[in-house]
Amino acid sequence: MSDIATFSFNATGVEKIRNYKYGSDWPVVYLIENGKELYVGETIRAYGRTKQHLENEARKHLKMIHVISDDEFNKSATLDTESSLIEYLVADGKYILQNGNGGLQNHDYFDRERYRGKFELLWKKLQDLNIASKDLLQIRNSDIFKYSPYKTLTDDQYLIASKLLEQFKENKIQTYIIHGGPGTGKTILATFLIKQLIEAGKKDVALVIAMVSLRKTLKKVFRDIPGLSPNMVIGPNEVVNQKYDILIVDETHRLHQRRNIPNYGTFDKTNRALGLGNEGTELDWVLKSANQVVLFYDEKQSVRPSDISINKVLESKPISFELKTQMRVKGGEKYLEFIDKLLENDGNIKANFSDYDFKICDDLAEMVSDIKKQDKIHSLSRLVAGYAWKWISRTNNGMPDIVIGDVKLFWNSKIHDWVNSSNAINEVGCIHTIQGYDLNYAGVIIGPEMLYDPITKKIIVDKSKYLDSNGHNGVNDPEELKRYIVNIYKTLLTRGILGTYIYIVDENLRNYFKEKFGQETSKKMDFKENYNERKIVSPFTMEMIRVPLVGSAPCGNPLLGEENIEEYIEVEKSKIKPGYNYFILRATGDSMNLVGINDGDLVLCRQQLKADTGNRVVALLGDNVTIKEYGPREDGVRLLLPKSSNKDHMPITPGEGDSVQGIVQEVLKGVDEE
């Protein structure tokens, strides 16, 4: 288990670290702080590294150093712990971090899942020491955590960032385009680049965000990041106010061209000021306002005729990069591929994604209820829909907008930052409130504007039922309109990190989705049964881990305990308590049948050498293993008690050298049947 030792950050404290058992030749992580500022580091020589920090001008006013040690630490584990602490402490907001954001990188290593579990226990200790304030779940759901420039980068993010930062040094006029699908970390990379440029001394740089809601969210994030300012996040119309060295544009596909826009007069005025004709676009404004421009672009998220086309972007002759690694959806790239092919009528569809809660619902009321339950467990679970219903409630307060059967729903009452608004769970967000945001669970309503023709076996759209006027005015090509509507649903269906539930108005389309997914009927989750199991803060609870089956433990007269690992059993991560080693035993006999342990059951056990009265324990009796209840002390001896309907089983008195090896956590019902 991780331990935290605290020392004064001065010459006296350094000498105490010299004599500390982890003061040299052992990997540790450390935090140096003064109640306001904090520095995170890792080293294998705590004593020598602390002396170096004492000579650092930026550290001299810090007061305390907390050395985090663990008997099982190795270099990979401390690097991983260091990067996690930086990510979470920045988002926690209690301290101003002195660390730079040089590009933290994830890498896999032996037993990494267990060290991630240890991190959760470590965080609780930091909370007890008043170094951390917020819970991990609260932090993970925060915007500053999701968009922080201190996020650990994927390999492709790191490679692209390194190449761009080198290119920027040349100060030549150049455009760069970074292609990236949903969840590939476009915004994370954009904020990372801005932070790196500011730390390198660049002043005339800015992040351009076309969508007002996302722009306001990122302004709040930049306000809380040392060295950054909300003024660095600007709209497309603001780029013309000065000349920039570098402009980075996120969601470039949402920049406007002069088509179906709300204010032609202002748009034309800017075009004239820049010497552009009526064909000038917001992309042209960006290109004229900076020497170097980075454009993040996803062609499949273009949802309106006003959006900038990929052909327009390519006219600037950009150097091209691509982000591929999926960071958002736990179903991974296979889920994204499934959704893409599903909406494109691709005949070669295979739903082979795992670890993702995906469901097609026959009952909208059930889906609404399930999303609200998921919100209570995970937070940030929302209903979203295509624009196929009028926004009646905007002018007629109290009148529902979306009425399907007995279900009555309201569109989003807030336009900006709706996702985080107090009543969002009781409303339905549209594409313009959700694009660019992550959810834990998304409940997607596919409206009557999208249908399925069972004769032609094609998805079709009904323009009369698509009610976004700026989305269809002047669009005469049916295929162009279909492209926008399909892209809307591709965007909505890729918001959910942990799961996506779908209700489809058109029955033919619903049956098509079910057929391709392989779902005959709507699968209803038993929240009552699973609520306690699902209410886990760990980000790894949806994953499966391999636990060794190490033999049989008799629940009758003890038999020879088998020490060898027979096989590995997949167990839900939510069943694993952080910081413990686990093993599985196969029960034999009936001596514990009154407490639900029957012959042949697989029993999940955590390694633990001490137990309390009433625990079901795994006891080693000489060379034999047995499962019994840990009885109260009688004359200084703990009896091992059977709990059986078979009266032949008697209490066992442990002998000298007998010991507890573990605690029974639960019986893994049905594992052998899967």
N, C-alpha and C positions, 0 to 999 in steps of 0.2 A: 504494500500500500504506500502511496505517496505521503511524504511528510514535509512539513514546512518549518524551517528553523530561521528565526529572526535575529539579526545582529544590527548594531549601530553601524551606520555607514561612515566610519572614521578609522583612524589608525588603530584604536583599541579593538574595534569590531573586526578589523582585518586579521589581527593576531588571533582572535577567537576562532575565526574561520580557518586559520592555519591548523588549529588543533581539533577542528570539527572532523568527524569520521569521513565526511564526504567533501572535505576541503581541498583534496587534490586527487588526481588520478581516478576520478569517477565522474561520469556525465551527470550534470545537473542543469536545471533551469533556474533563473533568478529574476527577481523583481527589485528594482531600486526606486524608492519613492519618497516624497515629502508631504503626502496628503493631497497634493494638487497635480504634480507631474510624476510621470512614471516611465521607467525604461525596462524593457524585457530583453533578456539575453539567455544564451546557453553556452556551456563550456565544459571541458573535462578537468579544468584547473581553477576551481572557484577562488582560491586564495590569490593566485597570480592575476587573474582577470579582475578581481575586485581592486587590487592595487592599481591596475591600469586605469580603471574607472575613476579612482580618487584623483588622478592627475588630469582628468578630462574636464575642461571648463564648463561644459554643459551639464555635467553630473555633480559638480562640487556643492551645489546647494541642496542636493537630495540628502535625506536623513537616515533612512533605514534600508536594509537589504534583506530580502526574504529568499532563502535558498530552498528550492524545491528538489527533494531527493527521493529516490526509490531504489530498493534493492535490485529491482529488475530493469532499471533504466539502461538503455544503450544509446548510441549516438543518434540512430534513426528516431527513436522514441522521443529524445529531448528536442530534436529539430521539429518534429511534428507538434509536440506540446508547446514549444516556443511560438510557432506560427499560429496555432489555435488561440493561444493567450493574446497575441497581438490582435487577431481578428475580433475576438470577443470583448477585450478590454476597450478597444476603440468604440465599439458599438454600445458598450455598457455606459460610457459617457462620464463615469465618475472622475477619471483622470485625463489629463492631456498627455498623450504619449510622445516621448522624445524619439521613438523609432522612426526611421524612414520607411518607405514602401518599396524597397528594392526588388520586389517581385518574388514573394514567397511562393514556393512550389511544393505541391503534394507529390509524394512517391509512396508506393506500397512497400511494406516490410513485414517480416515475420511477426505474427500475433498482433497485427495493428488494431484489430477490433477490440482486443482486451485493453490496450492502452487508451483507446478512445473511451472505453467505459471508465477507466481510471480518471480520465479528464473530468468526467462529470462529478466524481467524488472530490477531485481537487478543486473544482469550481465552488462547491459547497463550502469547503474549508476557507477559500478566499472570501466568500460571503461572511463566514463567521468572523474572519479577521477584519471585516469592513473594508477590504481591498476591492471587492466586487459588490455591486448592489443588486442588479437585476437577475432574475432567473434566466437560465439558458433558453427556455422556450420563448420567453418574452423577447429576448434579444434576437433569436432567429427570425421572429416575425416582424422585426423592425426594419424600416427602410434603410437606416444607416448601415445595418449589417448586410443587407442584400446588395446595396450599391457602393459599399465602402471601397476605396482604393487600396485598402489593406487586405483584400481578399486573396486567398491562395490561388495562384493562376494555374490553369491547365497547361499542358505542354505546348499546345498550339497558340494559346494566348501569350505565353512567355516568349515563344519564338517570334511571333508577329511584333510584340512590343519591342523586343531587342532590335529587330531589323528597322522598325520605324524610328526608334530613338537614334539610331546611327544615321539614318537618312536625314533626320531633322537637323543634324549638325552641319550639313552641307548648305543649308539655307537657300536651296534652289527652288524655283517655282515648279511645283509638282502636286498632282492629285493622287490619292490612294483610295482604293475601295476595299472594304473588308466585308465579304459575303458571310452571312451567318443566319441559320435558322432559329426558331424559337428555343430559348434556353441555352444558347451556346455562349452566353456571357458577353454580349456586345456592349451593354452599358457598363459592366464591371471593367472591361478593358478600356473603355472610353474614359472613365473616371480615373483609372490607374495612370493612363497616359498624361492626363491633365496634372495630376499630382507630381509625377516624375518631371514634367516640364517646369513646374513651379519650383521644385527643389533644385533643378539645374539652373535656375536664375532667369528663366524665360518669363516675361511679363505680359506681352501682348498675345495671350492665348485665351481661348474660350471654348466652352462646350455648347453647341447649338442643339436645341430641342424644339421640334416643331409643335408637339402636342402640349397644350397649356397645362393640363393636369400633371403630366409627368415632369414638365419643367418646374412647376411649383414644388413637387416632391423632391427633386434633385437640388433645388435651391436650399431646402431645409437640410438636406444631407451635407452639402458643401459648407453650410454655416457651422456645422459641428465638427468639421475636419480641420485640424491644425494646418495653417498655411493656405487653406482654400477660403473662398468667399462666395456668397450667393450671387454676386455680380459677375462671376465667371460663367454662370449658366444663363444663356440668353436665347431669345426667340429669333427666327429668321429675319424679321424686320429690323432687328437691332444691329445686325452685322454691318450695316451701311454707315453706322455712326463713327467708325474709326477704321484704320488699317491695322490688320492683325498679322502677326508672324505665322501663327498656326490656328486654324479652326478645326475642331473635331465635331462632326455632325452625327448624332445618334438617330436611329430610325429615319434615315434619309428618304426612304420611300414615302414618308408622310410630309415632305416638303411640297409646296403647292406650285402648280403651273396655273396659267390663267384659264381655268375651266371649272365651272360650278363652285366658285368661291363666294363668300358672303359680302366682300367689300371690294368691288372692282376699282372704285375711285382711288382708294389708298394704294392699292396694288399698282395701278397705272402711274401714279405719282412717283413711286419709288423707281419704277422702270425708267421713267423720263429722266429722273435725277442721275441715273447711272448710264444714260445714253443708250438704253435698251428699248426696243420696240414693244409692241403688244405681245410678242412671243417670249419676252423675258420671264424668267422663273425665279423662284426663291433660291434654287441651286445656282443660277447665274449670279445672284446677289452675293452668295457665299464665295464663289470662285473669284469675283472681282474684289473681295474685301480681304483676301489673305494670300500670302505667297504659297503656303503649303496647306492642303486640305485633306482631312481623313474622313471618308464617308462610310458609315456602317449601313449596309443595305440588305433587305430581305424581300425579294420580288414577290414571295408568296404572302406577304403581309400588306400588300397594296390593296386598299379596300374602297377607294373612291376615284372617280375620274379626275379629280384635282391632284392626285398623287403623281409624283415624279416617276417617269418610266425608266426602266433600266437602259433603254437606248439613249435617253437624254444624258444619263450619267456617263455612259461609255464615250460620249462625244468629247469629254475632257481628257481622254486617253490616260486613264488612271493605271497605276501599278496595282495589281490585284493580289489579294490574300483571301484565305478562307478559314473560318472557324468551324470546326466539325464536332468537337467534343460536347456532348449533351450534359448540361449542368443542372437543369431544372427538374424535368419529369423523371420520376423514379422508374417509369417504364422504359426509359432510355430511347436510343435511336430507333429501336424496333417498334416502339409505340408511335413515334412520329412518322415512321414509314407506313405503318398501318393506317393512320388517319389520312395521310397524304393519298395513298392508293385508294382508300375507301371513298374519298370525295372526288377522286379523278376517274372513278369507274374502272379502275385497273383490275383486270380479271385475275391477276396473279397476287391475290391478297392472302396474307397469312398472319393471324393474330398470335404471334409467338413471343410476346413480351410477358415478363413475369414481374412479381413484386410491385404490381400496380393495381389499384382498386378501380376497375373500370366496369360500369354497369349501364345497361340500356333499360329504362324504366317504362312500364306500361301505365303507371299511375303517377300523374304529376304531383298529387298531394303527398304521396309517399316520398318522391324525390325531394320535395321542399322540406319535409320533415327530416329526412336523412341528412341533408346539407346542414340544417340547423343543429342537429346532434353532433355532426362532425365539427361544427364551429365551436361547440362547447368543449370538445376534446382538444382540438388542434388550433383553434382560432383561424382567422383568415380563410373561411369557407364562404363562398358567395354564389348566388344565382346570377346567371348572365344569359342574354338572349339575342337573337338576330332582330333587326329593326323591322318587325312585321306588325306592330301595334302602335296606334297613335298615342301620343303623350298627352292624354286627357287630363291627368292630375295636375299638370303644370298650370292650367287655367281654371280647372274645376276641382278645387281641393276636396278630397274625400272620395272622388270617383276613381275606381280602379282602372288601370290601363290595359292589363292583360287578363282576360277572362277566358278560362278553358274549363268547361264543365262547372264544377262547384268551386274551383280554385280562382281566387281573385288576387292579383298582384299589382304592384306599383313600380313604375320605372324609378331610376335613381333620382332622389330629391336633390343631390349635390352633383355638380358637374366636375368640380376639382377635388381630387383626392377622395373620391367616393369610396374606394376600397377600405380606407381606414376610418370612415365616418361612423358615428355611433349607431345609426339605424340601418346600416348597409345590409345587415343580415336579413332584414325584413323587406328588402327591395330587390330589384333586378337591374343589373348594370348592362349598358350597351357597349358596343365595340369601342366607342370613343372614351369610355371611362376605364376600360380594362387593358387596352393595348399598352404593352410595356411593363405591366405589373405581373407579379407572381401571386398565386393563391395556393393554399394547402389543398383545398378541395374546390372543384368547380362543378356546379350544377348547370348544365347547358340546355336551354330550351331552343330547339330548332323549329322555327316558325313555319307557317303555311306557304311562305314564299319559295321554299325548297321542297320539291316533290320527287317521286320516283315513278317512272313509267315502266310497269312490269312487262309491257309488250316489247318496247325497244330496249329494255333493261338499261336505261340511262337516267341519270339525275337531270332534272330540268328545273327551271325557275319560272315563277309567275311574277312578272313585273308589276302587276296591279296590286300585289300583296306585299311588295317591298316598299316601305313607306319613308325611307330616307331620301328626301327630295334632292339633296345635294349628292346623293349616291346614284341617282338614275336620270336626272334631268339632262337632256341632250345626248343620252346614250341610246343610239339606234341599233347598234349591233348586239343581238341577243347573246352572243358568245362573250362579248366584253362585259355585259352586265352579269352573266353567270360567273365570270372570273372573279368579279368583286365579291359576290355573295359567297362563293366557295372559299375565297380567302378570308372572309369574315369568320366563317365557321372553323377554318383551319386555325385561326388565331384563338378563338374562344376555346377550342378543344385541346389546346396546348398550354393552358394557363395553370392547370392543377399539378402541384408537385407530387402529392400523395395519391390523388385519385380524381377521376372524372365520371360524373353521372350524367346521363342524357335522357331527356324526354323529347320525342319527335312528334309533332302534330300530325303529319301525313302518315297514315298507317302503312302505306306501301313502302315509304322510305324507312320507317321503323323496322319493318320486316326484312328489308334489304340489309340494314345495319346488323340485325340479329343473325341473319344467315351468314354474313361474312365474319362476324365475331364468333359464331358458333354458340349463340345463346338462344335457347328455346323459349324460356320465360324469364321474366324479371326476377333477379336474385335479391331477396330482401335480407338485409343484414340484421342479426339479432343484437341490437345495441345493449339491451338489458343484460344479456349473457356476457357480452364482451367488453362492457364499458370499462371496468376496472383494469382489464388487461391492456386496453388501448390507451388509457390515460397515462402515457409514459412520455417524459420530456425528451428522451434520447432521439437524435436524428437518425439513429440506426435501428430503431425498433421495428421498422417494416422489413428488415433484412433477415435472412436465415444464416445461422452459423452452424458449423459442424462440431458436434460434441461426441467424444469417444464412448462407445459401449464397451465397458471393461469386464463384463462377465455377469455371473448370476449371484444374487444374494438370496439365500433361502429364507422363507418366512415360516419355517418349521425348525426341526433340528438342524443346526448349522452343518453345511457341507463345505468342501474345500473351495476357497475363494479363488477365482481365476484372475490372474494379474494382467494377462495379455489383452490388448485391444482387439476385439472381434471385428468391429466396423465403426463407421462414423454415422451418426444420425443427425439429420437436419432439424434444427430447433429454431423457432421464432426468436429473434433477437430480443423481443419484448419480455421474454421469460427469463432473460439473463440479467442478474444484478451486477452492476459494474464493480470491477475489482476482485471478483472471485473466479477460481477455477471450477469447472463443472465436469461431471461425468454422469453416465447413465448406467443403471443396473437393471437386469431382468429379474423380476421377483419370481420366486417359486413357492408353492405351498399356500396355505390359507391362514397363517397365524396373524395376519393384519387385515383380514377381509372386512372387519367392521369399520375401518377407516379408509376403505376404498382401494386398498392395495390387494389385488387378486393375482392368482397364479398366471404367470406369463406377461404381466404388465411391465412396461418400460417405465422406470422411475428416474426422474431428473433430480440429481443431487448436487449440492454445492459443497466443495471441499471446506471443511471447518472442523477444528479440533476441539472446540468447546460447544456445549449445548445447554439449554435450559430445560427445566422440568416441563414435560408435555411435548417436547420436540420429538418428531419421528427421526431417528438417527440411523446412520449406517455405522455399525460397530464392527471392529476387527477383533475377533476372539481367537487368539493364536493365529492359525493360518486360515481361519474361517471367517466369512462375512455374513452378517445378518442385519435385517431391518427390524427395529423394535421401537417402542415408545420409551423415552427417557423418563424413568420414574423418580419420585422424590427420594431424598436421602433417608435411609433407615440404618441407624447405627453406623453412620459415616459411609455407607455403601449405596451406590445408585443401582437399582435393579433395572433390567431391561424387560419391559412388559409387553406381552402379546396383546393384541386387540382382535379377538377372534370369536366366532360362533362355535368353534371347535374347542371344547373344554380340555382336550388332551394337551394343549400348549400351556406351558408353565413359565413363570418368570425366570429370567436367567440372571445369576449373580456373576458379574465380571470378575475375572481373576487377575493376578499380577501381570502387567504387561498388556492387558486388553485395553483398547482405546476407541474413542469416537473418531471416525474418519470423515464424516460428512453429515449434512442435514438434508432430509428429503424435502424438496421444494414442492413437487407435484408429480402426479402420475400423467404420463403422456398418453392420453386416451386415443386409440385409433391409429397410432403411428404405424403399426405393423400392417394395417389394412390399406394404407395409401399406396 
